[in-house]
């Protein structure tokens, strides 16, 4: 007969568990190892490494995950039960991710055009070709959505059927934490910061990490207390460690790309008008985007607030269809937080199902 566990035994067990978590967190490699969703490299090229996630008997049209620049691909595969990649793999469709890799001083001359005209078009065609020319559905996050939308605007001949963009900023005037940066730009004509970026060859990885952390100062300040209060809770500690691991892997931005981003998109807020002037008389219009689009905004996102993201519905006037949703979470949380499975991922799943569903024939005269 099983003896009931006494209160003392429960306290002792909890204390022992907390002690084990403390050792793992402070001394070991963390309370849980990062076990990525299995994948393999199918194309290896600088800033365009293509990985395919392992799927048993994949069927249907391919899905391509597009991360932002200065972000590691683990944004889509944060940890077990917080992996959008694993969720999509479970649908049985072939799933790929493009890895832009590390950015170094040697990449300082790379700009938006490198991704819009070369890297993303070639990747989309490569994925499509691996599946006999079938159309590709893109799922993307943050500035990855910006790059994908601009690529679609620039090239209407791509095998790109739909774009699910999570937390993609459009109206930068709605981002409060950027207000000081925009003010400095107005006072200096943008010269102070752009000169600094060019001299450094871009925004280095340590600055990107610091910038991301600065948007959640309360989290950073209270982290030691959070750890102490949750030493008994391995799942909470695991979530925290996964975010720290993700931030720690962030690469930098190329100098020319970041100068374009700062001058045109942050300072001039050009996407709010639905365009991006690349210079030399070339202006991309978001109204030229044709694929079906899903837009998801995080209700607690300070990097891309709801009003900032929702502006996409006003400027993407040429798309076949557009759907806008909100979901709980911060900038990363709306993509892969503990609530994402029942909100963002559900929206993405429904959107992809509709995108691949046979279109009903229209009868003459209807």
SERO-4910 file (N, C-alpha, C, O; in steps of 0.05 Angstrom, whole numbers):
BEGIN
 pado doro    nc1    nc2    nc3   cac1   cac2   cac3    cc1    cc2    cc3    oc1    oc2    oc3
  Unk    A     17    -24      0      0      0      0     18     25      0     36     27     16
  Unk    A     12     44    -18     28     68    -20     22     87      4     -1     92     10
  Unk    A     44     95     17     41    113     39     38    142     29     52    150     10
  Unk    A     21    158     42     17    186     33     43    202     38     58    197     58
  Unk    A     48    221     20     72    238     23     66    259     44     47    274     41
  Unk    A     83    261     64     79    281     85     87    309     75    102    311     55
  Unk    A     79    329     90     86    357     83    116    360     85    128    375     69
  Unk    A    129    348    104    158    350    107    172    338     83    191    349     72
  Unk    A    162    315     73    174    302     50    171    319     25    189    321      8
  Unk    A    148    333     23    144    351      0    163    374      1    174    381    -20
  Unk    A    167    386     24    185    408     27    213    400     21    228    414      6
  Unk    A    221    377     31    248    366     26    252    361     -4    273    367    -15
  Unk    A    231    349    -16    233    343    -45    235    369    -62    251    370    -81
  Unk    A    219    389    -54    220    414    -69    247    428    -66    258    439    -85
  Unk    A    258    427    -41    284    439    -36    306    425    -52    324    438    -63
  Unk    A    305    399    -53    325    384    -68    323    390    -98    343    393   -111
  Unk    A    298    392   -108    294    399   -136    305    427   -142    318    431   -162
  Unk    A    299    446   -124    309    473   -127    339    474   -127    352    489   -142
  Unk    A    351    458   -108    381    458   -107    393    447   -132    413    457   -142
  Unk    A    380    426   -144    389    415   -169    387    435   -192    406    437   -208
  Unk    A    365    450   -193    362    471   -213    382    493   -210    393    503   -229
  Unk    A    388    500   -184    407    521   -179    435    513   -189    449    529   -201
  Unk    A    442    488   -184    468    479   -193    469    479   -224    489    488   -235
  Unk    A    448    469   -236    448    469   -265    449    497   -277    463    501   -297
  Unk    A    434    515   -265    433    543   -276    458    558   -272    469    570   -291
  Unk    A    469    557   -248    492    574   -241    519    561   -248    538    575   -255
  Unk    A    520    535   -247    546    521   -250    546    504   -276    566    504   -291
  Unk    A    524    490   -281    523    473   -304    516    488   -330    520    512   -332
  Unk    A    506    473   -349    500    485   -375    471    494   -377    462    500   -399
  Unk    A    457    496   -355    429    505   -356    410    482   -347    419    459   -345
  Unk    A    385    489   -341    367    469   -330    357    451   -352    347    429   -346
  Unk    A    359    459   -377    351    441   -398    369    446   -423    373    469   -429
  Unk    A    378    426   -436    395    430   -460    377    439   -483    354    432   -485
  Unk    A    390    453   -502    375    461   -526    377    438   -546    399    432   -556
  Unk    A    355    426   -552    354    404   -571    338    414   -596    314    414   -596
  Unk    A    352    423   -616    339    435   -640    323    414   -655    329    390   -655
  Unk    A    302    423   -668    287    406   -686    306    395   -708    320    411   -720
  Unk    A    307    369   -712    326    358   -732    324    371   -759    302    374   -770
  Unk    A    347    378   -771    347    390   -797    374    384   -810    392    374   -797
  Unk    A    375    389   -836    401    385   -850    404    407   -871    384    417   -882
  Unk    A    429    414   -877    435    434   -896    432    423   -924    443    402   -931
  Unk    A    415    436   -941    411    427   -969    424    446   -989    426    440  -1012
  Unk    A    432    470   -979    447    488   -996    464    506   -978    454    517   -959
  Unk    A    489    508   -985    508    523   -968    521    545   -984    536    541  -1003
  Unk    A    514    569   -977    524    593   -991    524    616   -970    506    618   -954
  Unk    A    545    633   -971    546    655   -951    520    671   -950    511    681   -970
  Unk    A    509    674   -926    485    690   -921    460    678   -934    440    692   -936
  Unk    A    462    654   -943    439    641   -956    440    611   -951    434    595   -970
  Unk    A    446    602   -927    447    574   -921    418    564   -918    402    575   -903
  Unk    A    411    544   -933    384    533   -932    383    507   -918    398    488   -925
  Unk    A    367    505   -897    363    480   -882    335    470   -886    316    485   -888
  Unk    A    333    443   -887    307    430   -888    303    414   -863    320    397   -856
  Unk    A    281    419   -850    274    403   -826    265    375   -834    252    371   -854
  Unk    A    273    356   -817    267    328   -823    237    323   -820    226    329   -799
  Unk    A    225    313   -840    196    307   -840    192    279   -851    204    272   -872
  Unk    A    176    263   -839    170    236   -848    150    238   -871    127    248   -867
  Unk    A    158    229   -895    140    229   -918    127    256   -922    102    257   -922
  Unk    A    142    277   -927    130    303   -930    113    304   -955    118    291   -976
  Unk    A     91    319   -954     73    322   -976     63    351   -978     62    364   -957
  Unk    A     56    359  -1001     45    386  -1004     66    406  -1012     89    399  -1017
  Unk    A     57    431  -1013     75    453  -1021     93    461   -998     86    459   -975
  Unk    A    117    470  -1005    137    476   -985    132    502   -969    119    520   -980
  Unk    A    142    503   -945    141    526   -928    169    536   -923    187    519   -918
  Unk    A    174    562   -925    200    573   -920    198    593   -897    182    611   -897
  Unk    A    215    588   -876    217    606   -854    238    627   -860    261    620   -866
  Unk    A    231    653   -857    250    674   -863    254    691   -837    235    705   -828
  Unk    A    278    690   -825    283    705   -801    290    734   -808    295    740   -831
  Unk    A    291    752   -789    302    779   -794    332    777   -796    344    757   -788
  Unk    A    344    798   -806    373    801   -803    380    806   -773    362    814   -758
  Unk    A    404    800   -765    413    803   -738    398    786   -718    396    792   -694
  Unk    A    387    764   -728    373    745   -710    380    717   -719    381    710   -742
  Unk    A    384    700   -699    390    672   -704    365    656   -711    343    664   -702
  Unk    A    368    635   -727    344    620   -736    330    605   -712    308    595   -716
  Unk    A    343    605   -689    329    593   -666    304    608   -657    289    599   -640
  Unk    A    300    632   -669    274    646   -663    251    628   -670    229    630   -658
  Unk    A    254    611   -690    232    593   -699    233    566   -684    216    550   -688
  Unk    A    253    563   -668    258    536   -655    270    540   -628    291    530   -621
  Unk    A    256    556   -611    267    565   -586    273    542   -566    294    540   -556
  Unk    A    253    525   -562    256    502   -544    232    483   -548    214    490   -563
  Unk    A    233    460   -536    211    441   -539    185    455   -530    185    468   -509
  Unk    A    164    451   -544    138    463   -540    137    493   -546    116    505   -543
  Unk    A    159    504   -554    160    532   -562    174    534   -589    191    551   -593
  Unk    A    168    516   -607    181    514   -633    160    516   -655    146    497   -661
  Unk    A    159    539   -668    142    542   -692    150    522   -714    134    512   -728
  Unk    A    177    518   -716    187    499   -736    176    472   -732    166    459   -751
  Unk    A    177    462   -707    166    435   -701    136    434   -706    126    413   -715
  Unk    A    122    455   -700     93    456   -704     87    453   -734     69    438   -742
  Unk    A    102    467   -751     98    466   -780    106    439   -791     93    428   -809
  Unk    A    128    428   -781    137    401   -789    115    381   -784    111    362   -800
  Unk    A    101    384   -761     80    365   -754     56    365   -773     40    347   -773
  Unk    A     54    386   -790     33    387   -810     38    368   -833     20    362   -849
  Unk    A     63    358   -835     70    339   -856     80    352   -881     88    338   -900
  Unk    A     81    378   -882     91    392   -905    122    396   -903    132    397   -881
  Unk    A    136    398   -926    165    403   -925    170    432   -915    158    451   -925
  Unk    A    187    434   -895    192    460   -882    222    466   -884    239    450   -877
  Unk    A    228    491   -893    256    500   -896    260    526   -879    240    539   -872
  Unk    A    285    532   -873    292    558   -861    317    568   -875    336    552   -880
  Unk    A    318    594   -881    342    605   -892    357    619   -869    346    634   -854
  Unk    A    383    613   -868    400    624   -847    419    645   -860    436    638   -877
  Unk    A    416    670   -851    433    691   -862    461    692   -850    479    704   -860
  Unk    A    464    677   -828    491    674   -816    503    698   -803    489    719   -799
  Unk    A    528    696   -796    543    718   -783    548    741   -803    553    736   -827
  Unk    A    548    765   -792    555    789   -808    581    800   -797    584    804   -773
  Unk    A    600    804   -815    626    814   -807    632    841   -821    616    851   -837
  Unk    A    655    852   -814    663    877   -826    665    875   -857    660    894   -871
  Unk    A    672    851   -866    674    847   -895    648    849   -909    647    853   -934
  Unk    A    625    848   -894    598    849   -906    587    878   -905    563    881   -910
  Unk    A    604    897   -898    594    924   -893    580    938   -916    564    956   -912
  Unk    A    586    929   -941    574    941   -964    547    929   -972    534    938   -991
  Unk    A    539    908   -958    514    895   -964    490    912   -956    490    924   -934
  Unk    A    470    914   -973    447    930   -968    421    915   -972    421    891   -978
  Unk    A    399    929   -971    372    917   -975    372    902  -1002    360    881  -1004
  Unk    A    385    913  -1022    384    901  -1049    395    873  -1049    386    856  -1064
  Unk    A    415    868  -1032    427    841  -1032    406    820  -1024    406    798  -1035
  Unk    A    388    827  -1006    368    807   -997    344    808  -1016    333    787  -1022
  Unk    A    336    832  -1024    312    835  -1040    316    824  -1069    298    812  -1080
  Unk    A    339    829  -1080    344    822  -1108    359    795  -1112    358    784  -1134
  Unk    A    374    787  -1092    391    763  -1096    384    740  -1076    377    719  -1085
  Unk    A    387    745  -1051    386    723  -1031    358    711  -1029    355    687  -1032
  Unk    A    338    727  -1025    311    716  -1021    299    706  -1048    288    684  -1047
  Unk    A    301    720  -1070    291    708  -1095    304    682  -1102    291    663  -1110
  Unk    A    331    680  -1098    345    655  -1105    336    633  -1086    333    610  -1094
  Unk    A    332    639  -1060    323    619  -1041    295    609  -1047    290    585  -1046
  Unk    A    277    627  -1054    249    619  -1061    249    601  -1085    235    581  -1086
  Unk    A    264    608  -1105    265    592  -1129    278    565  -1124    270    544  -1135
  Unk    A    298    565  -1106    312    540  -1099    293    521  -1085    292    497  -1091
  Unk    A    278    531  -1066    259    515  -1051    237    504  -1070    230    481  -1069
  Unk    A    227    522  -1087    206    513  -1106    217    492  -1125    203    472  -1131
  Unk    A    241    495  -1135    253    476  -1154    256    449  -1141    254    428  -1155
  Unk    A    261    448  -1115    264    422  -1101    237    407  -1100    237    383  -1093
  Unk    A    216    421  -1107    189    409  -1106    175    413  -1132    151    419  -1133
  Unk    A    189    409  -1154    178    410  -1181    164    435  -1188    143    435  -1202
  Unk    A    174    458  -1177    162    484  -1184    137    491  -1169    123    510  -1176
  Unk    A    132    477  -1147    108    483  -1131    111    510  -1117    134    518  -1111
  Unk    A     89    524  -1111     91    550  -1098    100    548  -1069     96    527  -1056
  Unk    A    112    569  -1060    123    570  -1033    107    588  -1015     99    610  -1023
  Unk    A    101    579   -991     88    596   -970    109    604   -950    123    587   -939
  Unk    A    112    630   -946    132    641   -927    119    647   -901     98    660   -899
  Unk    A    133    639   -879    126    647   -852    150    662   -841    172    652   -841
  Unk    A    145    686   -832    167    704   -825    161    721   -800    138    722   -791
  Unk    A    182    733   -790    179    748   -765    195    775   -767    216    776   -778
  Unk    A    183    795   -755    196    821   -752    207    832   -779    192    832   -798
  Unk    A    232    840   -780    243    851   -804    246    830   -826    249    837   -850
  Unk    A    244    804   -819    242    784   -840    217    789   -857    218    784   -882
  Unk    A    196    798   -845    172    805   -860    176    828   -878    166    829   -900
  Unk    A    191    848   -868    197    872   -885    212    863   -910    205    871   -932
  Unk    A    233    846   -906    249    837   -929    232    821   -949    234    824   -973
  Unk    A    214    804   -938    198    787   -955    177    803   -971    174    799   -995
  Unk    A    165    822   -957    145    840   -971    159    856   -993    148    859  -1015
  Unk    A    182    867   -987    196    883  -1007    206    866  -1030    206    875  -1053
  Unk    A    213    841  -1024    221    823  -1046    197    817  -1064    200    817  -1088
  Unk    A    174    812  -1052    150    807  -1067    142    832  -1084    133    829  -1106
  Unk    A    147    856  -1073    140    880  -1087    159    884  -1111    151    895  -1132
  Unk    A    184    876  -1108    204    880  -1129    203    859  -1151    212    865  -1173
  Unk    A    193    835  -1145    194    813  -1164    167    799  -1165    161    784  -1146
  Unk    A    151    803  -1185    125    791  -1187    125    764  -1200    104    751  -1205
  Unk    A    149    754  -1207    151    728  -1221    161    706  -1203    169    685  -1212
  Unk    A    161    710  -1176    171    690  -1158    150    669  -1152    126    675  -1153
  Unk    A    158    645  -1145    139    624  -1137    130    628  -1108    133    609  -1092
  Unk    A    120    651  -1102    113    659  -1075     82    662  -1074     71    680  -1086
  Unk    A     69    644  -1059     40    645  -1058     29    661  -1035      9    675  -1038
  Unk    A     42    659  -1011     31    673   -988     53    680   -969     74    669   -969
  Unk    A     47    700   -952     65    710   -932     51    713   -906     31    729   -904
  Unk    A     60    699   -885     49    702   -858     70    717   -843     91    706   -836
  Unk    A     65    743   -837     84    760   -824     76    766   -795     54    776   -790
  Unk    A     93    758   -776     88    762   -748    105    784   -737    130    784   -740
  Unk    A     93    804   -724    108    826   -712    125    842   -731    147    851   -724
  Unk    A    115    846   -756    130    862   -776    122    891   -774     99    898   -779
  Unk    A    141    909   -766    135    937   -763    132    951   -790    146    946   -809
  Unk    A    113    969   -791    108    986   -815    109   1015   -808    125   1030   -820
  Unk    A     93   1024   -788     92   1052   -780    111   1057   -756    103   1052   -733
  Unk    A    135   1066   -762    155   1069   -741    150   1092   -722    162   1094   -701
  Unk    A    131   1110   -729    124   1131   -711    108   1121   -687    105   1135   -667
  Unk    A     99   1096   -689     83   1084   -667    101   1067   -648     90   1053   -631
  Unk    A    127   1070   -651    145   1055   -633    158   1074   -613    176   1089   -620
  Unk    A    147   1075   -589    156   1095   -570    186   1095   -564    198   1117   -562
  Unk    A    199   1072   -562    227   1071   -554    245   1082   -576    269   1088   -570
  Unk    A    235   1085   -600    251   1097   -622    250   1127   -623    265   1140   -638
  Unk    A    232   1139   -607    228   1168   -608    255   1183   -603    260   1202   -618
  Unk    A    271   1176   -583    296   1191   -579    315   1188   -603    328   1208   -610
  Unk    A    316   1165   -615    333   1160   -638    324   1177   -662    340   1188   -676
  Unk    A    298   1179   -665    287   1195   -687    292   1225   -682    297   1240   -701
  Unk    A    291   1233   -657    297   1261   -650    326   1268   -655    331   1289   -667
  Unk    A    344   1251   -648    373   1255   -653    377   1257   -683    392   1274   -693
  Unk    A    363   1240   -698    366   1241   -727    356   1267   -739    369   1278   -757
  Unk    A    334   1278   -729    324   1303   -739    343   1326   -732    347   1344   -749
  Unk    A    355   1326   -709    372   1348   -700    399   1347   -715    411   1368   -719
  Unk    A    408   1324   -722    434   1321   -735    433   1315   -765    453   1312   -778
  Unk    A    408   1314   -775    405   1307   -803    413   1278   -808    417   1270   -831
  Unk    A    414   1262   -787    421   1234   -789    451   1228   -793    459   1205   -794
  Unk    A    467   1250   -794    496   1246   -800    511   1233   -777    529   1216   -782
  Unk    A    504   1240   -752    519   1230   -730    519   1199   -728    539   1186   -726
  Unk    A    495   1188   -730    492   1159   -727    501   1144   -752    514   1123   -749
  Unk    A    494   1155   -775    502   1140   -799    532   1140   -803    544   1121   -813
  Unk    A    546   1162   -796    575   1162   -797    587   1142   -778    606   1128   -785
  Unk    A    575   1139   -754    584   1119   -735    580   1091   -746    598   1074   -744
  Unk    A    557   1086   -757    551   1059   -768    571   1052   -790    582   1029   -790
  Unk    A    576   1071   -808    594   1065   -830    623   1060   -821    636   1043   -831
  Unk    A    631   1076   -801    659   1073   -791    662   1046   -778    683   1033   -780
  Unk    A    641   1036   -765    642   1010   -751    637    987   -770    640    964   -762
  Unk    A    629    993   -794    622    972   -814    595    960   -809    588    940   -821
  Unk    A    579    973   -792    552    963   -786    546    965   -757    560    979   -742
  Unk    A    525    952   -748    518    950   -720    528    923   -710    517    903   -718
  Unk    A    548    923   -692    560    898   -683    540    882   -667    520    892   -657
  Unk    A    547    856   -664    528    838   -651    523    846   -622    501    843   -612
  Unk    A    544    855   -608    540    863   -580    520    886   -577    505    887   -558
  Unk    A    520    904   -597    501    927   -596    473    917   -602    454    927   -591
  Unk    A    470    898   -621    444    887   -627    432    874   -602    409    877   -595
  Unk    A    449    858   -588    440    844   -563    432    864   -542    412    861   -529
  Unk    A    448    885   -539    442    905   -519    417    920   -525    401    926   -508
  Unk    A    412    925   -551    388    939   -560    363    922   -554    343    933   -544
  Unk    A    365    896   -560    342    879   -555    336    877   -525    313    878   -516
  Unk    A    358    875   -509    354    874   -480    342    900   -469    327    899   -449
  Unk    A    349    922   -481    340    948   -471    310    952   -474    298    968   -460
  Unk    A    298    936   -492    268    938   -495    254    923   -473    229    925   -471
  Unk    A    268    908   -456    256    894   -434    274    898   -409    283    878   -397
  Unk    A    278    923   -402    296    929   -380    286    917   -354    302    908   -337
  Unk    A    260    917   -350    249    906   -325    256    877   -322    264    867   -301
  Unk    A    255    862   -345    262    834   -344    292    831   -337    299    813   -321
  Unk    A    309    848   -348    337    845   -343    344    852   -314    361    839   -302
  Unk    A    331    873   -304    337    882   -277    328    862   -256    341    857   -236
  Unk    A    304    850   -261    292    832   -241    300    803   -246    290    785   -231
  Unk    A    317    797   -265    324    770   -272    336    754   -248    327    732   -243
  Unk    A    355    766   -233    365    751   -210    344    743   -190    344    721   -179
  Unk    A    325    761   -184    303    755   -166    285    734   -178    275    717   -163
  Unk    A    280    736   -204    263    717   -217    274    689   -215    260    669   -210
  Unk    A    301    686   -218    314    660   -216    310    649   -188    303    626   -185
  Unk    A    315    666   -168    313    656   -140    285    647   -134    281    627   -120
  Unk    A    265    662   -144    237    655   -138    228    631   -153    208    618   -145
  Unk    A    242    624   -174    232    601   -191    252    578   -193    251    563   -212
  Unk    A    269    576   -173    288    554   -173    274    526   -172    285    506   -181
  Unk    A    250    526   -162    235    501   -161    220    495   -187    210    473   -191
  Unk    A    219    515   -205    203    512   -230    221    510   -254    230    530   -265
  Unk    A    227    485   -262    246    481   -284    235    492   -310    251    502   -327
  Unk    A    209    491   -315    198    501   -340    202    531   -343    210    540   -364
  Unk    A    197    546   -322    201    575   -323    230    582   -327    236    600   -343
  Unk    A    247    569   -313    276    574   -316    285    566   -344    301    580   -356
  Unk    A    273    545   -355    280    536   -382    272    557   -402    287    562   -421
  Unk    A    248    569   -399    239    590   -417    258    614   -416    265    625   -437
  Unk    A    266    622   -392    284    645   -389    311    640   -402    322    657   -416
  Unk    A    322    616   -397    347    609   -408    346    608   -439    365    615   -452
  Unk    A    324    598   -450    321    597   -479    322    624   -491    334    628   -512
  Unk    A    308    644   -478    309    671   -488    337    683   -487    347    696   -505
  Unk    A    351    678   -464    378    688   -461    397    675   -482    414    689   -493
  Unk    A    393    650   -487    409    636   -507    404    648   -535    423    651   -551
  Unk    A    379    654   -541    372    666   -566    384    693   -570    396    699   -591
  Unk    A    382    710   -549    394    737   -551    424    735   -554    437    750   -569
  Unk    A    437    716   -539    466    713   -541    476    705   -568    500    708   -573
  Unk    A    459    694   -585    467    685   -611    462    705   -633    467    700   -657
  Unk    A    453    729   -626    446    749   -646    471    759   -661    490    767   -648
  Unk    A    471    758   -687    493    771   -703    488    801   -706    470    812   -694
  Unk    A    504    814   -723    501    842   -727    488    849   -753    478    832   -768
  Unk    A    487    876   -759    477    886   -784    500    896   -802    519    907   -791
  Unk    A    498    892   -828    518    904   -846    515    935   -845    493    945   -841
  Unk    A    538    949   -849    537    978   -848    518    991   -867    502   1008   -858
  Unk    A    519    984   -892    501    997   -912    472    991   -906    455   1008   -909
  Unk    A    466    966   -899    439    958   -893    428    974   -870    406    985   -871
  Unk    A    444    977   -849    434    991   -825    431   1020   -831    413   1033   -820
  Unk    A    448   1032   -847    445   1060   -855    419   1064   -870    405   1083   -866
  Unk    A    413   1046   -889    388   1048   -903    364   1045   -884    345   1060   -886
  Unk    A    366   1025   -866    344   1021   -847    339   1045   -830    317   1053   -826
  Unk    A    361   1057   -820    358   1080   -802    348   1104   -817    329   1117   -808
  Unk    A    360   1111   -840    353   1135   -854    325   1134   -867    309   1152   -863
  Unk    A    320   1112   -881    295   1110   -896    271   1100   -880    249   1112   -881
  Unk    A    275   1079   -864    253   1066   -851    247   1077   -823    225   1082   -816
  Unk    A    269   1080   -807    265   1091   -780    261   1121   -781    241   1131   -770
  Unk    A    279   1136   -794    278   1165   -793    256   1177   -811    240   1193   -801
  Unk    A    256   1168   -836    235   1179   -854    209   1165   -852    188   1175   -862
  Unk    A    208   1141   -839    184   1126   -836    170   1120   -863    146   1123   -866
  Unk    A    187   1113   -882    177   1110   -910    157   1088   -914    139   1090   -931
  Unk    A    160   1066   -899    141   1044   -902    112   1052   -895     93   1041   -905
  Unk    A    110   1072   -878     83   1082   -870     69   1094   -894     44   1095   -895
  Unk    A     85   1103   -914     74   1113   -939     73   1091   -960     64   1096   -983
  Unk    A     81   1067   -953     79   1044   -971    101   1042   -991     97   1031  -1013
  Unk    A    125   1054   -985    146   1053  -1005    174   1053   -992    177   1059   -968
  Unk    A    194   1045  -1008    222   1047   -999    238   1056  -1023    240   1043  -1043
  Unk    A    251   1079  -1019    268   1091  -1040    296   1079  -1037    310   1085  -1017
  Unk    A    305   1063  -1056    331   1050  -1055    352   1067  -1069    376   1059  -1070
  Unk    A    345   1090  -1079    364   1107  -1093    366   1100  -1122    357   1079  -1131
  Unk    A    378   1119  -1137    382   1114  -1166    355   1114  -1181    354   1102  -1203
  Unk    A    335   1126  -1169    309   1127  -1182    292   1102  -1178    270   1099  -1190
  Unk    A    301   1083  -1162    286   1059  -1157    270   1061  -1130    282   1063  -1109
  Unk    A    244   1060  -1133    226   1062  -1109    208   1037  -1109    193   1032  -1128
  Unk    A    210   1021  -1088    193    998  -1085    166   1006  -1072    166   1021  -1053
  Unk    A    144    995  -1083    118   1002  -1073    105    977  -1060    102    956  -1073
  Unk    A     97    979  -1035     84    957  -1022     57    950  -1035     47    928  -1032
  Unk    A     46    969  -1049     21    964  -1064     25    944  -1086      5    933  -1097
  Unk    A     50    938  -1093     56    919  -1114     57    890  -1104     61    871  -1119
  Unk    A     55    886  -1078     55    859  -1066     29    846  -1074      7    857  -1070
  Unk    A     30    821  -1085      7    807  -1094     -2    783  -1077    -26    777  -1076
  Unk    A     16    768  -1065      8    744  -1051    -12    749  -1028    -15    772  -1019
  Unk    A    -25    728  -1020    -42    729   -996    -24    735   -972     -2    725   -970
  Unk    A    -34    752   -953    -18    760   -930    -34    757   -904    -57    764   -902
  Unk    A    -20    745   -884    -29    745   -856    -11    763   -840     13    761   -842
  Unk    A    -23    780   -824     -8    798   -807    -16    793   -778    -40    793   -772
  Unk    A      3    788   -760     -2    782   -732     14    802   -715     38    805   -720
  Unk    A      1    815   -696     14    834   -679     11    825   -650     -9    814   -642
  Unk    A     32    830   -634     32    823   -606     21    845   -588     29    868   -591
  Unk    A      3    839   -571    -10    859   -554      9    871   -533      3    892   -523
  Unk    A     31    858   -528     51    868   -508     78    874   -522     98    875   -508
  Unk    A     77    878   -547    101    882   -563    109    911   -563     95    928   -573
  Unk    A    132    918   -551    142    946   -550    159    952   -574    164    975   -581
  Unk    A    170    931   -587    186    935   -611    169    940   -636    176    957   -653
  Unk    A    147    927   -638    128    930   -660    100    930   -649     86    910   -651
  Unk    A     91    952   -637     64    953   -625     42    948   -645     46    949   -670
  Unk    A     19    942   -635     -4    934   -652     -9    955   -674    -12    948   -698
  Unk    A    -10    981   -667    -16   1002   -687      6   1003   -708      0   1009   -731
  Unk    A     30    998   -700     53    998   -719     50    976   -739     55    980   -763
  Unk    A     43    952   -730     40    929   -748     15    930   -765     16    923   -788
  Unk    A     -7    939   -753    -33    939   -767    -32    957   -791    -49    954   -809
  Unk    A    -14    976   -792    -12    994   -815     -9    979   -841    -14    989   -863
  Unk    A      1    954   -840      4    938   -864    -22    935   -879    -22    934   -904
  Unk    A    -44    935   -865    -70    932   -877    -77    956   -895    -93    954   -913
  Unk    A    -65    979   -890    -70   1003   -905    -52   1006   -930    -60   1017   -950
  Unk    A    -27    995   -928     -8    999   -950     -6    975   -969      3    978   -991
  Unk    A    -15    952   -960    -14    928   -978    -40    927   -994    -56    908   -990
  Unk    A    -44    946  -1011    -70    949  -1025    -73    931  -1049    -95    928  -1059
  Unk    A    -51    918  -1058    -53    902  -1082    -53    872  -1076    -54    856  -1095
  Unk    A    -54    864  -1051    -54    835  -1045    -80    822  -1052   -101    835  -1053
  Unk    A    -79    796  -1057   -103    781  -1063   -122    781  -1039   -147    783  -1042
  Unk    A   -110    778  -1015   -126    779   -990   -107    786   -968    -83    781   -969
  Unk    A   -118    797   -946   -102    803   -923   -119    798   -898   -143    805   -897
  Unk    A   -106    786   -878   -119    780   -853   -102    791   -830    -78    787   -830
  Unk    A   -115    805   -811   -100    816   -789   -110    804   -763   -135    802   -758
  Unk    A    -91    796   -746    -98    785   -720    -79    796   -698    -57    805   -704
  Unk    A    -89    796   -674    -71    803   -651    -69    778   -633    -87    761   -632
  Unk    A    -47    776   -618    -43    754   -600    -26    764   -577    -11    783   -579
  Unk    A    -30    752   -553    -14    761   -530     16    755   -534     23    735   -546
  Unk    A     32    772   -522     61    767   -524     77    791   -530     67    811   -542
  Unk    A    102    790   -523    122    810   -530    131    805   -559    118    790   -574
  Unk    A    152    819   -568    161    816   -595    168    787   -602    161    776   -622
  Unk    A    184    775   -584    190    747   -587    168    729   -578    162    708   -590
  Unk    A    154    737   -557    132    721   -546    109    716   -564     98    694   -564
  Unk    A    103    736   -581     80    732   -600     87    711   -620     69    698   -631
  Unk    A    113    707   -626    121    687   -645    123    659   -633    115    640   -645
  Unk    A    135    658   -609    141    632   -598    139    630   -568    153    614   -555
  Unk    A    121    647   -556    117    646   -527     99    623   -519     90    608   -536
  Unk    A     94    620   -493     78    598   -484     49    598   -493     36    577   -493
  Unk    A     39    621   -502     11    623   -512      9    622   -542    -12    621   -553
  Unk    A     33    621   -555     33    623   -585     19    600   -598      6    603   -619
  Unk    A     21    576   -587      9    552   -599    -21    556   -603    -32    547   -623
  Unk    A    -34    568   -584    -64    571   -585    -72    597   -599    -96    601   -603
  Unk    A    -54    614   -606    -60    640   -619    -46    642   -645    -57    635   -666
  Unk    A    -21    653   -645     -7    658   -669     -4    633   -687     -9    634   -711
  Unk    A      4    611   -675      8    587   -691    -19    577   -703    -19    567   -726
  Unk    A    -40    580   -688    -66    572   -699    -74    590   -722    -84    580   -743
  Unk    A    -68    616   -720    -74    634   -742    -58    627   -767    -68    626   -789
  Unk    A    -32    621   -762    -15    613   -784    -24    587   -797    -25    585   -822
  Unk    A    -31    567   -781    -41    542   -791    -66    545   -808    -68    534   -829
  Unk    A    -85    561   -798   -110    566   -813   -104    581   -839   -116    574   -860
  Unk    A    -86    600   -838    -79    616   -861    -67    598   -883    -73    600   -906
  Unk    A    -48    580   -874    -35    562   -893    -55    542   -905    -53    535   -929
  Unk    A    -74    533   -889    -94    515   -899   -111    528   -921   -117    516   -941
  Unk    A   -118    553   -916   -134    568   -936   -117    573   -961   -128    572   -984
  Unk    A    -92    579   -957    -75    585   -980    -72    561   -999    -70    564  -1023
  Unk    A    -71    537   -987    -67    513  -1003    -93    500  -1012    -92    482  -1029
  Unk    A   -115    510  -1001   -141    498  -1009   -148    504  -1038   -142    527  -1047
  Unk    A   -159    485  -1053   -167    491  -1081   -186    514  -1081   -205    515  -1066
  Unk    A   -181    532  -1100   -199    555  -1103   -224    546  -1118   -223    532  -1138
  Unk    A   -247    555  -1108   -272    548  -1120   -274    562  -1148   -267    585  -1151
  Unk    A   -284    547  -1167   -287    557  -1194   -309    578  -1194   -330    574  -1181
  Unk    A   -305    599  -1210   -326    620  -1212   -341    614  -1238   -330    614  -1260
  Unk    A   -367    611  -1235   -384    605  -1258   -389    630  -1274   -389    652  -1263
  Unk    A   -393    627  -1300   -397    650  -1317   -422    666  -1308   -443    655  -1302
  Unk    A   -418    692  -1307   -440    710  -1300   -444    713  -1271   -462    728  -1262
  Unk    A   -428    699  -1254   -431    702  -1225   -417    727  -1215   -417    732  -1191
***
